[in-house]
C-alpha cells in the first residue's frame, strides 16, 4: 500500500512538473512579445526593403576628388581649385552679399550640388574642365577679383560668404537617394515658381511650381520693354522666317496661346508660326516669360513680372524666407520639392 502511494505521489509530481514546463513555454513568450515595441513597418506588415527599394544613407559618393576644374573664358585656360573655395567664389558671383546668411547658405548648397553633378557630366563648353565660369554654368569670380571689386569691405564680405559656405560644408541636395542633377535657381519670381516641364519641356520631380511670397521688393520684379513696330517685326522674321509678320497686320497676328499655372507664357503665335515662351523671351531679351503685351500705332510694349527662367529656387524669395526666420534647409525644401540634404563624399 505504501509503495502504491509513493508511486502515485511520484506520478503526480511528474505531472505537475510537466504542466509547469508547458506553462512556461506558452505564457512567458507571450509576455515577452506583448511587452516588445512594434515598429510601424511591422504593424503594417511591411519591412524597409518592401517600402523603399533603396537603403537610406546619409551621404552620396562620387568618383574622383574634390578638385574642381574651371574653364576661365577670358584667358581660355583651366584652373584647379578645391570644391569649397569654388563654392565661395560662385556664391559671391551669383547672389548679393548683402542677402541674409541663411539665403547665402541655400545658395551655397545649390552651387555645390550643381558642380558635384558636373563632376559626372562635365560642361560641354568647359574645354576639358568640369565647368565654365559664365552663366552657362555658374558665375565664378576669383577671390582676388572679388576683394578688388569690394574694396575696403572686401575682407568683411569674404568672411560672410565663407561663413555661409563653411556652415554647409559638403552638403548637397539629393532626391530618392541620388544626387540632384538640376538644382536650378534664378533671380526673382512673379510670386510663383515655374514647373520645369513648362519651361524646359523636361519633367523634373523636384522642380515643380511653388508659391514665393514677398518679392515685390526686388528691383526687377516688374519691368517694361518697348520695341518700335518695324524693329520688332524685323527681329521676329529674322529669328523665325516662317512667321512672315507684317507691320500692318501685326495686331491680328500675335497671340499668347498658353500659359503655365505660374503665369509664364508657354507658347505664343507669331504670324504663321508658333514659338515656345522661353525661346521668344531669349530672342527679345525679356526678363521673364511672365509677360503681357500691348500694341499701339508705333510700338509694341511688353510688361514682365519676375527675372530669370523661374525654375527652382528664387534668390529673392530665399532672402525673404530668411528674413522671416527660415533656415537654409527649410528654404531648400520649399523650392526643391521632396529633396533631402546629404553629405557628398569622393573616392
Buried (B, 14 or more C-beta within 10 A) or exposed (E): EEEEEEEEEEEEEEEEEEEEEEEEEEEEEEEEEEEEEEEEEEEEEEEEEEEEEEEEEEEBEBEEEBEBBBBBBEEEEBBEBEBBBBBBBBBBBBBEBEBBBBBBBBBBBBBBBBBBBBBEEBBEEBBEBBBBBBEBBBBBBBBEEBBEEBEEEBEEBBEBBBBBBEBBEBBBBBBEBEBBBBBBBBBBBBBBBBBBBBBBEEEBEBBBBBEBEBBEEBEBBBBEBEBEBEEBBBBBBEBBEEBBBEEEEBEEBBEBEEBBEBBBBBBBBBBEBBBBBBBBBEBBEBBBBBBEBEEEEEBBBBBBBBBBBBBBBBBBBBBBBBBEEBEBBBBBBBBBBEBBBBBBEBE
